[in-house]
């Protein structure tokens, strides 16, 4: 037997491949959500806003609330994207812990701006992007 046999090349780690696929799906979902929100009149203020207490996928301004609420609304938006909703709706992944982190991120974002004249709400955009089909996008204003 030849003592200097080539060792097999390691292939991509399945966990790394899955994480990359999930990141790609998440990024695609955030792009779809931003386009959807713009089409419905929201102005995107920030995407992937990071601060010491967490991250907000999208922060947007909803000017349509000025008439009804007397002020424009800053929406802190969590985007949840799945390739299937066979087991559960993507929006159900925004649990109490995630909601609390989003509240802290909102506080951090608003503290650095003159936002006293704005309403604040927390929205969820739920996206199911099935292979070979148009994505199902659901915007849930004031989700919590």
N, C-alpha and C positions, 0 to 999 in steps of 0.2 A: 504494500500500500504506500502510496506517495505521501510523505510526511508534510508536504507544504500545500495541501489542498486548500483551495480558496474557500473561505467561509462564506456562507450565503449572505447576500446583501439584505440587511433588514429593510422590510417594507414599511410603509407608513403605519404608524400606530393607529389601530382602529379607534381608540378614544380621541386621538388628535384629529383624525379625519371626521369623526362625528361632531366634535366641538367646532371645527371649521365650517361644517355644513350648517350647524345651528346658528353660528354667527352670521353666515351668509343669508340664511332665512330671516334672521332678525333684522339685519341691515335692509334687506329687500322690503320687509314689512314696514320699517320706519319710513322708507322712501314712499311706499304706497300710502301710508297714513298721512304724511306731509302733503302729498298731492291731493288727497281726498279732503283734507282740512282746508287747503287753499281754495279748492273748488267750491267749498261751502262757506267761503267768506272770512275765514280766520287768517290772520297774519302771523306767520312763523317768526317768533322773536329769537328762539334758540333751539338748537338740536343737540342732543347728548350733552346737556348742561351738567357739568361735574363740579362738585364742591366737597368740602371735607366730610359732609354728612351723607353723601350719596349722589345719585344721578337722576335727572329727569330726561326721558326720551325726547319730548318736545315741550316747549313752552310757547304758547300762542296767545294772541290778542283777539278777542271776540268783540267787535264793535257793535254787533247787532243787539247787544243787551242794553245799550245806552237808552233806547226808547222805553223798554219795559222796566229796567232796574234803576235807571237814572245814572248809570255809570258803565263804562266799558269793563270787560271782564278779562282777567289774566287766567288762562287755563293751563294747569300743570297736567300734562298728558302722559300716561303710561301706554305703551304699545305692546300688545301681546300677539305674537304670530305663531301659528301652528300649521303643520302640513295636513292635519286632519282634526276633526272634532268628534271622532268616534268615541272617545272616552269622556271628554269634558270640554266645555266651552273655554276658549283661551282667556276670556275675561275673569273666569273664576280663579285664575292664578294670582290675581291681585288680592292677596290675603291681608289680614290685619297688620302684620309686620310690614309688608310693602306699603300699605296705606300710611302707616306711621312714618316710615322713611320719606315718603313723598311729602308729607306735611312738613317735615324738618327741612327738606330741600327747598320747598316753597318759602319757608321762613328765611332761609339763608339768601335765596334769590331776591326776595322782596326787601330784605334789610339793606341791601346795597343799592336800592333804587328809590326814587320818590314815587311810591305806589299807593299812597294813602287814599287817592281818589278812585282806586280801582276795586272792583269786586274780584274775588278769587274763587275758583272752582277746580275740582279734580275730575278729570275725564279719563276714560279708558277707550282705546281703539282696539277692537278685537278683529283679528284677520285670520281667516282660514284660507290658505293658499294650497289648494289641492293640485296635484300634478296634472297638467294638461287642461286645466279649467281656469276661468276668470276667478280672481280672488274674491271672497266674500268679506266685505269690510263693514264693520258696525261701529259707529261712533256713539259712545254713551256719555253725554254731557252730565256733569254732576253725579258721577258714578258713586261717590261717597262723600 
